[in-house]
Amino acid sequence: MAALLEREVKLRFQSADEARRALASTGATLLRPRRLQSDSLFDTDDSALRSTGRTLRLRLDGNQSVI
């Protein structure tokens, strides 16, 4: 099975409406309605994962969970 690769970019906007307008101007379209996700990050007491550039995350999205 191929590993999933996720990239996330955070951009600052003055408002949600400004962000929506910026996205719309690129021709982007909504694929899924907004939903609440919950992320929990895990590491050892000595931060062994973080110190090697790794992350262990549990994401809850509705009734689905992803590690």
KEMITI-364271 format. One record per atom (N, C-alpha, C): atom name; x, y, z. Coordinates in steps of 0.1 Angstrom, whole numbers, plus 5000, padded with zeros to 4 digits. Example, Ala and Ser with C-alpha at 12.3 -4.5 7.8 and 13.67 -1.06 7.14 Angstrom:
2
<site = N xx = 5132 yy = 4943 zz = 5078>
<site = CA xx = 5123 yy = 4955 zz = 5078>
<site = C xx = 5132 yy = 4967 zz = 5078>
<site = N xx = 5128 yy = 4978 zz = 5071>
<site = CA xx = 5137 yy = 4989 zz = 5071>
<site = C xx = 5129 yy = 5000 zz = 5079>
END
This chain:
67
<site = N xx = 5008 yy = 4988 zz = 5000>
<site = CA xx = 5000 yy = 5000 zz = 5000>
<site = C xx = 5009 yy = 5012 zz = 5000>
<site = N xx = 5006 yy = 5022 zz = 4992>
<site = CA xx = 5013 yy = 5034 zz = 4991>
<site = C xx = 5010 yy = 5043 zz = 5003>
<site = N xx = 5020 yy = 5050 zz = 5008>
<site = CA xx = 5018 yy = 5059 zz = 5019>
<site = C xx = 5011 yy = 5072 zz = 5015>
<site = N xx = 5003 yy = 5077 zz = 5023>
<site = CA xx = 4996 yy = 5089 zz = 5020>
<site = C xx = 5005 yy = 5101 zz = 5023>
<site = N xx = 5005 yy = 5111 zz = 5015>
<site = CA xx = 5013 yy = 5123 zz = 5017>
<site = C xx = 5004 yy = 5135 zz = 5018>
<site = N xx = 5004 yy = 5142 zz = 5029>
<site = CA xx = 4995 yy = 5153 zz = 5030>
<site = C xx = 5004 yy = 5166 zz = 5032>
<site = N xx = 5000 yy = 5176 zz = 5025>
<site = CA xx = 5007 yy = 5189 zz = 5027>
<site = C xx = 4997 yy = 5199 zz = 5030>
<site = N xx = 5000 yy = 5207 zz = 5040>
<site = CA xx = 4991 yy = 5217 zz = 5045>
<site = C xx = 4997 yy = 5231 zz = 5045>
<site = N xx = 4991 yy = 5241 zz = 5040>
<site = CA xx = 4996 yy = 5254 zz = 5039>
<site = C xx = 4986 yy = 5263 zz = 5047>
<site = N xx = 4990 yy = 5271 zz = 5055>
<site = CA xx = 4982 yy = 5280 zz = 5063>
<site = C xx = 4984 yy = 5295 zz = 5058>
<site = N xx = 4973 yy = 5301 zz = 5054>
<site = CA xx = 4974 yy = 5315 zz = 5050>
<site = C xx = 4966 yy = 5324 zz = 5059>
<site = N xx = 4970 yy = 5336 zz = 5061>
<site = CA xx = 4962 yy = 5345 zz = 5070>
<site = C xx = 4953 yy = 5354 zz = 5062>
<site = N xx = 4941 yy = 5355 zz = 5065>
<site = CA xx = 4931 yy = 5364 zz = 5059>
<site = C xx = 4924 yy = 5372 zz = 5070>
<site = N xx = 4920 yy = 5383 zz = 5067>
<site = CA xx = 4913 yy = 5392 zz = 5077>
<site = C xx = 4899 yy = 5386 zz = 5081>
<site = N xx = 4893 yy = 5378 zz = 5072>
<site = CA xx = 4880 yy = 5373 zz = 5075>
<site = C xx = 4878 yy = 5360 zz = 5067>
<site = N xx = 4868 yy = 5353 zz = 5071>
<site = CA xx = 4864 yy = 5341 zz = 5064>
<site = C xx = 4859 yy = 5344 zz = 5050>
<site = N xx = 4852 yy = 5356 zz = 5049>
<site = CA xx = 4847 yy = 5360 zz = 5035>
<site = C xx = 4858 yy = 5363 zz = 5026>
<site = N xx = 4869 yy = 5370 zz = 5031>
<site = CA xx = 4880 yy = 5373 zz = 5023>
<site = C xx = 4887 yy = 5360 zz = 5018>
<site = N xx = 4888 yy = 5350 zz = 5027>
<site = CA xx = 4894 yy = 5337 zz = 5023>
<site = C xx = 4885 yy = 5330 zz = 5012>
<site = N xx = 4872 yy = 5331 zz = 5014>
<site = CA xx = 4863 yy = 5325 zz = 5004>
<site = C xx = 4865 yy = 5332 zz = 4990>
<site = N xx = 4866 yy = 5345 zz = 4990>
<site = CA xx = 4867 yy = 5352 zz = 4978>
<site = C xx = 4880 yy = 5349 zz = 4971>
<site = N xx = 4891 yy = 5348 zz = 4979>
<site = CA xx = 4904 yy = 5344 zz = 4973>
<site = C xx = 4904 yy = 5330 zz = 4967>
<site = N xx = 4897 yy = 5321 zz = 4973>
<site = CA xx = 4896 yy = 5308 zz = 4968>
<site = C xx = 4888 yy = 5308 zz = 4955>
<site = N xx = 4877 yy = 5315 zz = 4955>
<site = CA xx = 4868 yy = 5316 zz = 4944>
<site = C xx = 4875 yy = 5322 zz = 4932>
<site = N xx = 4884 yy = 5331 zz = 4934>
<site = CA xx = 4891 yy = 5338 zz = 4923>
<site = C xx = 4901 yy = 5329 zz = 4916>
<site = N xx = 4904 yy = 5318 zz = 4923>
<site = CA xx = 4913 yy = 5308 zz = 4916>
<site = C xx = 4906 yy = 5298 zz = 4908>
<site = N xx = 4892 yy = 5298 zz = 4909>
<site = CA xx = 4884 yy = 5288 zz = 4902>
<site = C xx = 4882 yy = 5276 zz = 4911>
<site = N xx = 4886 yy = 5276 zz = 4923>
<site = CA xx = 4884 yy = 5264 zz = 4932>
<site = C xx = 4869 yy = 5262 zz = 4935>
<site = N xx = 4865 yy = 5250 zz = 4936>
<site = CA xx = 4851 yy = 5247 zz = 4939>
<site = C xx = 4851 yy = 5238 zz = 4952>
<site = N xx = 4840 yy = 5239 zz = 4959>
<site = CA xx = 4838 yy = 5231 zz = 4971>
<site = C xx = 4836 yy = 5216 zz = 4968>
<site = N xx = 4844 yy = 5208 zz = 4974>
<site = CA xx = 4842 yy = 5193 zz = 4972>
<site = C xx = 4834 yy = 5187 zz = 4982>
<site = N xx = 4835 yy = 5191 zz = 4995>
<site = CA xx = 4827 yy = 5186 zz = 5006>
<site = C xx = 4823 yy = 5197 zz = 5015>
<site = N xx = 4811 yy = 5196 zz = 5021>
<site = CA xx = 4807 yy = 5206 zz = 5030>
<site = C xx = 4816 yy = 5207 zz = 5042>
<site = N xx = 4816 yy = 5218 zz = 5049>
<site = CA xx = 4824 yy = 5220 zz = 5061>
<site = C xx = 4821 yy = 5210 zz = 5072>
<site = N xx = 4831 yy = 5205 zz = 5079>
<site = CA xx = 4828 yy = 5195 zz = 5089>
<site = C xx = 4839 yy = 5197 zz = 5100>
<site = N xx = 4836 yy = 5192 zz = 5112>
<site = CA xx = 4845 yy = 5193 zz = 5123>
<site = C xx = 4854 yy = 5181 zz = 5124>
<site = N xx = 4867 yy = 5184 zz = 5124>
<site = CA xx = 4877 yy = 5173 zz = 5126>
<site = C xx = 4884 yy = 5175 zz = 5140>
<site = N xx = 4888 yy = 5165 zz = 5146>
<site = CA xx = 4896 yy = 5165 zz = 5158>
<site = C xx = 4909 yy = 5158 zz = 5156>
<site = N xx = 4920 yy = 5165 zz = 5158>
<site = CA xx = 4933 yy = 5159 zz = 5157>
<site = C xx = 4940 yy = 5158 zz = 5171>
<site = N xx = 4946 yy = 5146 zz = 5173>
<site = CA xx = 4954 yy = 5144 zz = 5185>
<site = C xx = 4968 yy = 5140 zz = 5181>
<site = N xx = 4978 yy = 5147 zz = 5186>
<site = CA xx = 4992 yy = 5143 zz = 5183>
<site = C xx = 4998 yy = 5136 zz = 5194>
<site = N xx = 5006 yy = 5126 zz = 5191>
<site = CA xx = 5012 yy = 5117 zz = 5201>
<site = C xx = 5027 yy = 5117 zz = 5199>
<site = N xx = 5034 yy = 5116 zz = 5211>
<site = CA xx = 5049 yy = 5115 zz = 5210>
<site = C xx = 5053 yy = 5108 zz = 5223>
<site = N xx = 5066 yy = 5105 zz = 5224>
<site = CA xx = 5071 yy = 5099 zz = 5236>
<site = C xx = 5075 yy = 5110 zz = 5246>
<site = N xx = 5077 yy = 5107 zz = 5258>
<site = CA xx = 5081 yy = 5118 zz = 5268>
<site = C xx = 5093 yy = 5126 zz = 5264>
<site = N xx = 5102 yy = 5119 zz = 5257>
<site = CA xx = 5115 yy = 5126 zz = 5253>
<site = C xx = 5114 yy = 5132 zz = 5239>
<site = N xx = 5102 yy = 5133 zz = 5233>
<site = CA xx = 5099 yy = 5138 zz = 5220>
<site = C xx = 5107 yy = 5131 zz = 5209>
<site = N xx = 5108 yy = 5118 zz = 5210>
<site = CA xx = 5116 yy = 5111 zz = 5200>
<site = C xx = 5110 yy = 5112 zz = 5186>
<site = N xx = 5097 yy = 5113 zz = 5184>
<site = CA xx = 5092 yy = 5114 zz = 5171>
<site = C xx = 5095 yy = 5128 zz = 5165>
<site = N xx = 5091 yy = 5138 zz = 5173>
<site = CA xx = 5093 yy = 5152 zz = 5169>
<site = C xx = 5108 yy = 5155 zz = 5165>
<site = N xx = 5117 yy = 5150 zz = 5173>
<site = CA xx = 5131 yy = 5153 zz = 5171>
<site = C xx = 5137 yy = 5146 zz = 5158>
<site = N xx = 5129 yy = 5137 zz = 5152>
<site = CA xx = 5133 yy = 5131 zz = 5140>
<site = C xx = 5124 yy = 5135 zz = 5128>
<site = N xx = 5116 yy = 5145 zz = 5130>
<site = CA xx = 5107 yy = 5151 zz = 5120>
<site = C xx = 5095 yy = 5142 zz = 5117>
<site = N xx = 5091 yy = 5134 zz = 5127>
<site = CA xx = 5079 yy = 5125 zz = 5125>
<site = C xx = 5068 yy = 5130 zz = 5134>
<site = N xx = 5056 yy = 5126 zz = 5130>
<site = CA xx = 5044 yy = 5129 zz = 5137>
<site = C xx = 5034 yy = 5117 zz = 5137>
<site = N xx = 5028 yy = 5114 zz = 5149>
<site = CA xx = 5018 yy = 5104 zz = 5150>
<site = C xx = 5005 yy = 5111 zz = 5153>
<site = N xx = 4996 yy = 5111 zz = 5144>
<site = CA xx = 4983 yy = 5119 zz = 5146>
<site = C xx = 4971 yy = 5109 zz = 5145>
<site = N xx = 4962 yy = 5111 zz = 5154>
<site = CA xx = 4949 yy = 5104 zz = 5153>
<site = C xx = 4939 yy = 5115 zz = 5149>
<site = N xx = 4933 yy = 5114 zz = 5137>
<site = CA xx = 4923 yy = 5123 zz = 5133>
<site = C xx = 4909 yy = 5117 zz = 5133>
<site = N xx = 4900 yy = 5123 zz = 5140>
<site = CA xx = 4886 yy = 5119 zz = 5140>
<site = C xx = 4878 yy = 5129 zz = 5131>
<site = N xx = 4871 yy = 5123 zz = 5121>
<site = CA xx = 4864 yy = 5130 zz = 5111>
<site = C xx = 4850 yy = 5124 zz = 5110>
<site = N xx = 4840 yy = 5129 zz = 5117>
<site = CA xx = 4827 yy = 5123 zz = 5117>
<site = C xx = 4828 yy = 5109 zz = 5124>
<site = N xx = 4824 yy = 5099 zz = 5117>
<site = CA xx = 4826 yy = 5085 zz = 5123>
<site = C xx = 4838 yy = 5078 zz = 5117>
<site = N xx = 4847 yy = 5085 zz = 5111>
<site = CA xx = 4859 yy = 5079 zz = 5106>
<site = C xx = 4871 yy = 5083 zz = 5114>
<site = N xx = 4881 yy = 5074 zz = 5115>
<site = CA xx = 4893 yy = 5077 zz = 5122>
<site = C xx = 4905 yy = 5073 zz = 5113>
<site = N xx = 4915 yy = 5082 zz = 5114>
<site = CA xx = 4927 yy = 5080 zz = 5105>
<site = C xx = 4939 yy = 5081 zz = 5114>
<site = N xx = 4949 yy = 5072 zz = 5114>
<site = CA xx = 4961 yy = 5073 zz = 5121>
<site = C xx = 4972 yy = 5077 zz = 5111>
END
